Amino acid sequence: MNTIVTAILLFLLTGATPIIAQSEVKEQLVVPLTDPGKPGFMDVGLINGFIHVVGYNGKDIVIDASSDVNRRSRSDDRPSASRNGESGMKRIPTGNALDVSAEERNNRVTVNASSHSKPVNLTIKVPQRFSLKLHTINQGDITVENVSGELEINNVNGPIELTNIGGSAVANTINGDLKATFRDIDSKAPMAFSTLNGRVDVTFPNSAKANLKMKTDRGDIFSDFDIDVEKAQPKASRSSQSGMYRVTIEDWVYGKINGGGPEVMMKSMQGSIYVRKSK
């Protein structure tokens, strides 16, 4: 039977009051799955805050959300002195509940959090066979541990770290390192790892087969795999616009590990690339 579970982190959710430590407020949300024995999918998006996901042996999605209630993204709400010289105005708290919600339908979970005015940090436990789509922009990293599935990870101002994962991943960040360690990989799925300012560091199982496509503008490429590097000359692409021609040199390094397989792209502009064997 199809079910929809929509939960908002308010007092009505669990009947428990928020846990406040100094200026931090915390809430927990438990989301049951329609079919706990089957793989699932979760989509999480934030503006401000970190996302940490851990695979475990349980059947439910467990979301721990926290935020600093006194931390705001704008500083224009401080009152100015009144005309008669009095400046003793104080902010009156309007409630500490976090505006976080989760919707579940047929093992597909969408998590939303209002993180525009202040960071909302999410620590989430999921069953180990779960695909993920995670993205945040400011004031947080993204980490994933002990999960097997299709991973789509995007960050802007923070690092990405994927540990002991299985399946496939497409991960991109702008400002931060990108590190991934696979326990096994999908032998048919292409993958991509890129950052603008940082290193790309990926560890594959020793038996992994892949066609590598790698590029770094201001760094080096290292590997302890025996990579069969193609000796071809750099490829040039030519485009025409307004009667003018532009020629671009694609300075990519192509190579194969263990005879080749699906394409794995790795790219960094301001950092080195590391392709490692699992220990």
C-alpha positions as a LaTeX table, in Angstrom:
\begin{tabular}{lrrr}
\hline
Residue & $x$ (\AA) & $y$ (\AA) & $z$ (\AA) \\
\hline
Met1 & 0.00 & 0.00 & 0.00 \\
Asn2 & 1.35 & 3.37 & $-1.00$ \\
Thr3 & 1.85 & 5.66 & 1.92 \\
Ile4 & 2.90 & 9.26 & 2.35 \\
Val5 & 4.57 & 10.33 & 5.56 \\
Thr6 & 4.95 & 14.07 & 5.98 \\
Ala7 & 6.59 & 15.15 & 9.21 \\
Ile8 & 7.47 & 18.62 & 10.43 \\
Leu9 & 9.83 & 19.08 & 13.30 \\
Leu10 & 7.48 & 20.75 & 15.75 \\
Phe11 & 6.23 & 19.85 & 19.22 \\
Leu12 & 3.37 & 17.88 & 17.70 \\
Leu13 & 5.84 & 15.55 & 15.95 \\
Thr14 & 7.15 & 13.55 & 18.90 \\
Gly15 & 5.55 & 15.18 & 21.88 \\
Ala16 & 9.02 & 16.11 & 23.13 \\
Thr17 & 10.41 & 19.59 & 23.66 \\
Pro18 & 13.51 & 20.71 & 21.77 \\
Ile19 & 16.85 & 20.07 & 23.42 \\
Ile20 & 18.59 & 23.40 & 23.95 \\
Ala21 & 22.29 & 23.52 & 24.87 \\
Gln22 & 23.38 & 27.12 & 25.22 \\
Ser23 & 22.12 & 28.67 & 21.95 \\
Glu24 & 21.68 & 25.43 & 19.99 \\
Val25 & 18.33 & 23.79 & 19.29 \\
Lys26 & 18.02 & 20.14 & 18.28 \\
Glu27 & 15.19 & 17.99 & 16.98 \\
Gln28 & 14.90 & 14.37 & 15.81 \\
Leu29 & 12.60 & 13.04 & 13.11 \\
Val30 & 12.01 & 9.33 & 12.42 \\
Val31 & 10.60 & 8.48 & 8.98 \\
Pro32 & 9.35 & 4.91 & 8.40 \\
Leu33 & 9.71 & 3.42 & 4.92 \\
Thr34 & 6.93 & 1.85 & 2.89 \\
Asp35 & 9.00 & $-1.28$ & 2.22 \\
Pro36 & 11.94 & $-1.44$ & 4.66 \\
Gly37 & 13.44 & $-4.53$ & 3.02 \\
Lys38 & 14.07 & $-2.85$ & $-0.34$ \\
Pro39 & 16.56 & $-0.17$ & $-1.48$ \\
Gly40 & 15.47 & 3.44 & $-1.28$ \\
Phe41 & 16.30 & 6.96 & $-2.43$ \\
Met42 & 16.70 & 10.20 & $-0.48$ \\
Asp43 & 16.94 & 13.81 & $-1.72$ \\
Val44 & 18.27 & 16.47 & 0.70 \\
Gly45 & 18.93 & 20.12 & $-0.12$ \\
Leu46 & 20.19 & 22.98 & 2.06 \\
Ile47 & 21.25 & 26.59 & 1.57 \\
Asn48 & 23.29 & 26.83 & 4.79 \\
Gly49 & 24.53 & 23.91 & 6.84 \\
Phe50 & 26.19 & 20.51 & 6.65 \\
Ile51 & 24.78 & 17.13 & 5.61 \\
His52 & 26.17 & 13.97 & 7.21 \\
Val53 & 24.69 & 10.61 & 6.14 \\
Val54 & 25.56 & 7.25 & 7.71 \\
Gly55 & 24.30 & 3.83 & 6.65 \\
Tyr56 & 23.17 & 1.55 & 9.48 \\
Asn57 & 21.29 & $-1.71$ & 10.05 \\
Gly58 & 17.98 & $-0.09$ & 10.97 \\
Lys59 & 14.78 & 0.13 & 8.91 \\
Asp60 & 13.83 & 3.79 & 9.32 \\
Ile61 & 15.29 & 7.13 & 8.28 \\
Val62 & 16.48 & 8.96 & 11.41 \\
Ile63 & 17.12 & 12.68 & 10.99 \\
Asp64 & 18.87 & 14.70 & 13.69 \\
Ala65 & 18.64 & 18.41 & 12.94 \\
Ser66 & 20.38 & 21.19 & 14.84 \\
Ser67 & 20.88 & 24.91 & 14.53 \\
Asp68 & 22.32 & 27.85 & 16.41 \\
Val69 & 19.20 & 29.91 & 17.09 \\
Asn70 & 21.22 & 33.09 & 17.62 \\
Arg71 & 23.19 & 32.76 & 14.38 \\
Arg72 & 21.67 & 34.57 & 11.45 \\
Ser73 & 22.83 & 35.19 & 7.92 \\
Arg74 & 21.93 & 38.89 & 8.17 \\
Ser75 & 22.96 & 41.48 & 10.76 \\
Asp76 & 20.42 & 44.16 & 9.85 \\
Asp77 & 17.95 & 43.27 & 12.60 \\
Arg78 & 19.81 & 45.02 & 15.44 \\
Pro79 & 17.67 & 47.95 & 16.62 \\
Ser80 & 19.16 & 51.44 & 16.55 \\
Ala81 & 18.95 & 53.94 & 19.38 \\
Ser82 & 15.56 & 55.57 & 19.79 \\
Arg83 & 15.02 & 59.28 & 19.42 \\
Asn84 & 15.00 & 59.89 & 23.14 \\
Gly85 & 18.42 & 58.23 & 23.55 \\
Glu86 & 17.21 & 54.89 & 24.95 \\
Ser87 & 18.92 & 51.85 & 23.34 \\
Gly88 & 17.98 & 48.97 & 25.69 \\
Met89 & 15.90 & 46.98 & 23.19 \\
Lys90 & 16.21 & 43.20 & 23.30 \\
Arg91 & 15.13 & 40.47 & 20.91 \\
Ile92 & 12.14 & 38.47 & 22.11 \\
Pro93 & 12.39 & 34.73 & 21.20 \\
Thr94 & 9.63 & 33.58 & 18.86 \\
Gly95 & 10.15 & 29.82 & 19.27 \\
Asn96 & 12.97 & 27.34 & 18.77 \\
Ala97 & 11.32 & 24.71 & 16.60 \\
Leu98 & 13.21 & 23.89 & 13.40 \\
Asp99 & 11.42 & 24.15 & 10.10 \\
Val100 & 12.46 & 20.74 & 8.74 \\
Ser101 & 10.15 & 18.32 & 6.94 \\
Ala102 & 10.38 & 14.90 & 5.32 \\
Glu103 & 8.05 & 13.24 & 2.83 \\
Glu104 & 8.14 & 9.53 & 2.03 \\
Arg105 & 6.43 & 7.69 & $-0.82$ \\
Asn106 & 7.36 & 4.13 & $-1.85$ \\
Asn107 & 10.84 & 4.32 & $-0.24$ \\
Arg108 & 11.58 & 7.68 & $-1.83$ \\
Val109 & 12.28 & 10.33 & 0.80 \\
Thr110 & 12.55 & 14.10 & 0.31 \\
Val111 & 13.96 & 16.19 & 3.16 \\
Asn112 & 13.48 & 19.95 & 3.20 \\
Ala113 & 14.86 & 22.50 & 5.65 \\
Ser114 & 14.42 & 26.25 & 5.80 \\
Ser115 & 18.09 & 27.21 & 6.11 \\
His116 & 17.98 & 30.66 & 4.52 \\
Ser117 & 18.19 & 32.75 & 7.69 \\
Lys118 & 20.41 & 30.41 & 9.74 \\
Pro119 & 22.39 & 27.21 & 9.14 \\
Val120 & 20.51 & 23.95 & 9.69 \\
Asn121 & 22.80 & 20.94 & 10.17 \\
Leu122 & 21.49 & 17.46 & 9.35 \\
Thr123 & 22.90 & 14.15 & 10.57 \\
Ile124 & 20.91 & 11.34 & 8.96 \\
Lys125 & 20.92 & 7.56 & 9.39 \\
Val126 & 19.66 & 5.50 & 6.45 \\
Pro127 & 19.54 & 1.77 & 5.62 \\
Gln128 & 22.77 & 0.78 & 3.91 \\
Arg129 & 21.19 & 0.13 & 0.49 \\
Phe130 & 20.16 & 3.68 & $-0.27$ \\
Ser131 & 20.76 & 6.04 & $-3.18$ \\
Leu132 & 21.33 & 9.69 & $-2.33$ \\
Lys133 & 21.03 & 13.13 & $-3.89$ \\
Leu134 & 22.61 & 15.69 & $-1.55$ \\
His135 & 23.43 & 19.36 & $-2.04$ \\
Thr136 & 24.34 & 22.34 & 0.12 \\
Ile137 & 25.83 & 25.75 & $-0.62$ \\
Asn138 & 27.30 & 27.49 & 2.43 \\
Gln139 & 28.73 & 26.79 & 5.89 \\
Gly140 & 28.95 & 23.03 & 5.70 \\
Asp141 & 30.55 & 19.87 & 4.38 \\
Ile142 & 28.88 & 16.76 & 2.99 \\
Thr143 & 29.90 & 13.33 & 4.26 \\
Val144 & 28.51 & 9.89 & 3.40 \\
Glu145 & 29.54 & 6.65 & 5.11 \\
Asn146 & 28.61 & 2.95 & 4.76 \\
Val147 & 26.05 & 3.43 & 1.95 \\
Ser148 & 25.65 & 1.50 & $-1.30$ \\
Gly149 & 23.72 & 2.96 & $-4.24$ \\
Glu150 & 23.80 & 5.77 & $-6.78$ \\
Leu151 & 25.20 & 8.94 & $-5.20$ \\
Glu152 & 24.82 & 12.47 & $-6.59$ \\
Ile153 & 26.65 & 14.95 & $-4.35$ \\
Asn154 & 27.03 & 18.71 & $-4.88$ \\
Asn155 & 28.60 & 21.34 & $-2.66$ \\
Val156 & 29.73 & 24.92 & $-3.30$ \\
Asn157 & 31.70 & 26.17 & $-0.30$ \\
Gly158 & 32.81 & 23.03 & 1.47 \\
Pro159 & 34.46 & 19.62 & 1.08 \\
Ile160 & 32.92 & 16.26 & 0.19 \\
Glu161 & 34.00 & 12.99 & 1.81 \\
Leu162 & 32.56 & 9.57 & 0.87 \\
Thr163 & 33.79 & 6.68 & 3.03 \\
Asn164 & 33.29 & 2.92 & 2.60 \\
Ile165 & 30.70 & 3.34 & $-0.13$ \\
Gly166 & 29.49 & 1.01 & $-2.86$ \\
Gly167 & 27.89 & 1.52 & $-6.25$ \\
Ser168 & 28.59 & 4.71 & $-8.21$ \\
Ala169 & 29.05 & 8.40 & $-7.50$ \\
Val170 & 28.97 & 11.76 & $-9.25$ \\
Ala171 & 30.42 & 14.39 & $-6.91$ \\
Asn172 & 31.27 & 18.05 & $-7.45$ \\
Thr173 & 32.35 & 20.92 & $-5.23$ \\
Ile174 & 33.71 & 24.40 & $-5.96$ \\
Asn175 & 35.77 & 25.26 & $-2.88$ \\
Gly176 & 37.02 & 22.20 & $-1.04$ \\
Asp177 & 38.70 & 18.81 & $-1.28$ \\
Leu178 & 36.85 & 15.81 & $-2.65$ \\
Lys179 & 37.68 & 12.39 & $-1.19$ \\
Ala180 & 35.98 & 9.05 & $-1.91$ \\
Thr181 & 36.76 & 5.49 & $-0.78$ \\
Phe182 & 34.88 & 2.64 & $-2.45$ \\
Arg183 & 34.46 & $-0.87$ & $-1.06$ \\
Asp184 & 32.93 & $-1.98$ & $-4.39$ \\
Ile185 & 31.77 & $-0.26$ & $-7.57$ \\
Asp186 & 29.05 & $-0.67$ & $-10.16$ \\
Ser187 & 30.89 & $-2.28$ & $-13.08$ \\
Lys188 & 28.63 & $-0.55$ & $-15.65$ \\
Ala189 & 28.10 & 2.95 & $-14.27$ \\
Pro190 & 30.26 & 5.95 & $-15.30$ \\
Met191 & 31.41 & 8.27 & $-12.51$ \\
Ala192 & 32.74 & 11.82 & $-12.16$ \\
Phe193 & 34.64 & 13.71 & $-9.44$ \\
Ser194 & 35.53 & 17.40 & $-9.78$ \\
Thr195 & 36.51 & 20.43 & $-7.75$ \\
Leu196 & 37.69 & 23.91 & $-8.64$ \\
Asn197 & 39.85 & 24.65 & $-5.58$ \\
Gly198 & 41.07 & 21.47 & $-3.91$ \\
Arg199 & 42.35 & 17.96 & $-4.47$ \\
Val200 & 40.51 & 14.94 & $-5.86$ \\
Asp201 & 41.43 & 11.77 & $-3.97$ \\
Val202 & 39.63 & 8.54 & $-4.91$ \\
Thr203 & 40.33 & 4.98 & $-3.71$ \\
Phe204 & 39.02 & 2.02 & $-5.72$ \\
Pro205 & 39.07 & $-1.74$ & $-5.05$ \\
Asn206 & 42.20 & $-3.38$ & $-6.47$ \\
Ser207 & 40.15 & $-5.22$ & $-9.11$ \\
Ala208 & 38.27 & $-2.14$ & $-10.36$ \\
Lys209 & 38.07 & $-1.69$ & $-14.13$ \\
Ala210 & 37.77 & 1.81 & $-15.54$ \\
Asn211 & 38.65 & 4.16 & $-18.36$ \\
Leu212 & 40.14 & 7.22 & $-16.67$ \\
Lys213 & 39.79 & 10.76 & $-17.99$ \\
Met214 & 41.80 & 13.17 & $-15.82$ \\
Lys215 & 42.77 & 16.83 & $-15.90$ \\
Thr216 & 44.41 & 19.26 & $-13.48$ \\
Asp217 & 45.51 & 22.78 & $-14.40$ \\
Arg218 & 47.72 & 23.52 & $-11.38$ \\
Gly219 & 48.57 & 20.18 & $-9.86$ \\
Asp220 & 49.86 & 16.67 & $-10.56$ \\
Ile221 & 48.34 & 13.22 & $-11.05$ \\
Phe222 & 49.41 & 10.33 & $-8.80$ \\
Ser223 & 48.39 & 6.67 & $-8.73$ \\
Asp224 & 49.53 & 3.32 & $-7.36$ \\
Phe225 & 47.51 & 1.51 & $-10.05$ \\
Asp226 & 49.37 & 0.34 & $-13.13$ \\
Ile227 & 47.60 & 2.76 & $-15.48$ \\
Asp228 & 47.85 & 2.14 & $-19.21$ \\
Val229 & 48.18 & 5.76 & $-20.32$ \\
Glu230 & 47.26 & 6.62 & $-23.89$ \\
Lys231 & 50.08 & 8.25 & $-25.84$ \\
Ala232 & 47.78 & 10.23 & $-28.11$ \\
Gln233 & 48.39 & 13.90 & $-28.79$ \\
Pro234 & 46.12 & 16.48 & $-27.10$ \\
Lys235 & 42.82 & 16.78 & $-28.92$ \\
Ala236 & 41.76 & 20.11 & $-30.44$ \\
Ser237 & 38.17 & 21.25 & $-30.86$ \\
Arg238 & 37.15 & 23.97 & $-33.30$ \\
Ser239 & 34.04 & 26.15 & $-33.07$ \\
Ser240 & 32.71 & 28.99 & $-35.18$ \\
Gln241 & 30.92 & 32.13 & $-33.99$ \\
Ser242 & 30.24 & 35.35 & $-35.93$ \\
Gly243 & 32.64 & 34.33 & $-38.67$ \\
Met244 & 35.52 & 33.73 & $-36.23$ \\
Tyr245 & 37.04 & 30.36 & $-35.38$ \\
Arg246 & 38.14 & 29.32 & $-31.90$ \\
Val247 & 40.47 & 26.39 & $-31.36$ \\
Thr248 & 40.62 & 24.84 & $-27.87$ \\
Ile249 & 43.23 & 22.28 & $-26.79$ \\
Glu250 & 41.83 & 19.56 & $-24.53$ \\
Asp251 & 44.76 & 18.68 & $-22.30$ \\
Trp252 & 43.24 & 15.56 & $-20.73$ \\
Val253 & 45.08 & 12.44 & $-19.63$ \\
Tyr254 & 43.42 & 9.20 & $-20.71$ \\
Gly255 & 44.25 & 5.78 & $-19.30$ \\
Lys256 & 42.89 & 2.38 & $-18.33$ \\
Ile257 & 43.09 & 0.37 & $-15.13$ \\
Asn258 & 42.72 & $-3.41$ & $-15.22$ \\
Gly259 & 41.95 & $-3.39$ & $-18.95$ \\
Gly260 & 39.36 & $-0.61$ & $-18.89$ \\
Gly261 & 35.70 & $-0.25$ & $-18.06$ \\
Pro262 & 33.15 & 2.57 & $-17.65$ \\
Glu263 & 34.48 & 6.13 & $-17.82$ \\
Val264 & 35.64 & 7.78 & $-14.60$ \\
Met265 & 36.28 & 11.53 & $-14.97$ \\
Met266 & 38.44 & 13.40 & $-12.44$ \\
Lys267 & 39.14 & 17.11 & $-12.68$ \\
Ser268 & 40.66 & 19.85 & $-10.53$ \\
Met269 & 41.83 & 23.32 & $-11.44$ \\
Gln270 & 43.76 & 24.19 & $-8.26$ \\
Gly271 & 44.86 & 20.83 & $-6.87$ \\
Ser272 & 46.31 & 17.39 & $-7.53$ \\
Ile273 & 44.52 & 14.16 & $-8.42$ \\
Tyr274 & 45.10 & 10.87 & $-6.56$ \\
Val275 & 43.89 & 7.48 & $-7.82$ \\
Arg276 & 44.52 & 4.87 & $-5.14$ \\
Lys277 & 44.20 & 1.14 & $-4.58$ \\
Ser278 & 42.36 & 0.03 & $-1.48$ \\
Lys279 & 44.68 & $-1.18$ & 1.26 \\
\hline
\end{tabular}
